[in-house]
């Protein structure tokens, strides 16, 4: 009996000490909060930029951009793994384009505002 009690107390102490001090069990995961940043022009290359402002309790699995001239019909993924992410395009012809950054986590995909930029 004393042996079982000792094992029980030892196990309970080990479990208690190995747990994270921050209890987040009552928090819900949400889709990410994404911001589209102004594209940068460097010669013939346009660098699209996005910012993941938050991804509560869910890891980002994909980040990228939807862009196009009249509609957002093209996608390009970012290979960055940080909260500020980019993707470069050097195949755009002259004209007015639109872009929206996006990010996906376990709860869904969110888009930033759609911004307009001009390629000359």
C-alpha positions in Angstrom: 0.0 0.0 0.0 2.8 2.4 0.9 4.6 1.5 -2.2 1.6 2.2 -4.4 1.1 5.6 -2.7 4.7 6.4 -3.2 4.5 5.6 -6.9 1.3 7.6 -7.3 2.8 10.7 -5.7 6.1 10.4 -7.6 4.2 10.0 -10.9 1.9 13.0 -10.1 4.9 15.1 -9.2 6.7 14.3 -12.4 3.7 15.0 -14.5 3.1 18.3 -12.7 6.7 19.4 -13.1 7.0 18.4 -16.8 3.9 20.5 -17.9 4.2 23.9 -19.4 3.5 26.6 -16.8 1.2 28.4 -19.3 -2.2 26.7 -19.6 -3.7 27.4 -23.0 -6.3 24.7 -23.1 -9.2 27.2 -23.0 -7.9 29.2 -26.0 -9.4 28.4 -29.4 -7.4 28.2 -32.6 -8.2 30.8 -35.3 -7.3 31.3 -38.9 -4.2 33.6 -39.3 -4.4 37.4 -39.5 -2.6 38.5 -42.6 -1.6 41.9 -44.0 -0.6 42.6 -47.6 2.4 45.0 -47.8 3.3 47.3 -50.6 5.1 45.5 -53.5 8.7 46.5 -54.2 10.0 47.2 -57.7 13.6 46.5 -58.6 14.2 46.8 -62.3 12.0 44.2 -64.0 11.4 42.3 -60.7 8.4 42.9 -58.5 8.7 41.6 -54.9 5.4 40.9 -53.3 5.3 41.2 -49.5 3.1 39.9 -46.8 3.0 39.9 -43.0 1.4 37.3 -40.7 0.3 39.3 -37.8 -0.9 36.4 -35.7 -1.8 32.7 -36.0 -3.4 31.9 -32.6 -2.7 28.3 -31.5 -2.2 26.9 -35.0 1.0 26.5 -37.1 1.3 28.2 -40.5 1.4 25.5 -43.2 1.4 27.7 -46.3 1.9 31.4 -47.3 1.8 33.1 -50.6 0.1 35.6 -52.9 -2.9 35.8 -55.3 -2.3 38.3 -58.0 -3.5 39.3 -61.4 -4.4 42.1 -63.8 -8.2 42.1 -63.7 -8.8 39.3 -61.3 -6.7 37.5 -58.7 -6.3 34.4 -60.8 -2.6 33.6 -60.3 -0.9 32.1 -57.2 2.7 32.2 -56.1 3.9 30.5 -52.9 6.5 32.0 -50.7 9.4 29.9 -49.5 10.0 32.1 -46.5 9.1 30.7 -43.1 9.0 33.9 -41.1 6.2 36.2 -40.3 7.3 38.7 -43.0 7.3 36.7 -46.3 8.0 37.6 -49.9 7.9 36.2 -53.5 9.5 37.7 -56.6 7.9 37.9 -60.1 9.9 38.9 -63.1 7.5 37.9 -65.9 4.8 40.7 -65.6 4.1 42.9 -68.6 3.2 46.6 -68.4 -0.1 47.2 -66.7 -2.0 47.5 -63.5 -2.1 44.5 -61.2 -3.7 43.6 -57.9 -2.2 41.4 -55.1 -3.4 39.9 -51.9 -1.2 38.0 -49.4 -2.6 34.9 -47.8 -1.6 32.3 -45.2 -3.1 29.0 -44.2 -3.0 27.3 -40.8 -4.9 24.3 -39.4 -8.1 26.4 -39.1 -8.2 27.8 -42.6 -6.9 30.4 -45.0 -7.0 34.2 -44.5 -6.2 37.0 -47.0 -4.9 40.4 -46.5 -6.3 43.5 -48.2 -6.0 43.6 -52.0 -3.5 46.2 -53.1 -3.0 47.7 -56.6 0.4 48.2 -58.2 1.6 49.3 -61.7 4.3 47.7 -63.8 5.7 50.1 -66.4 
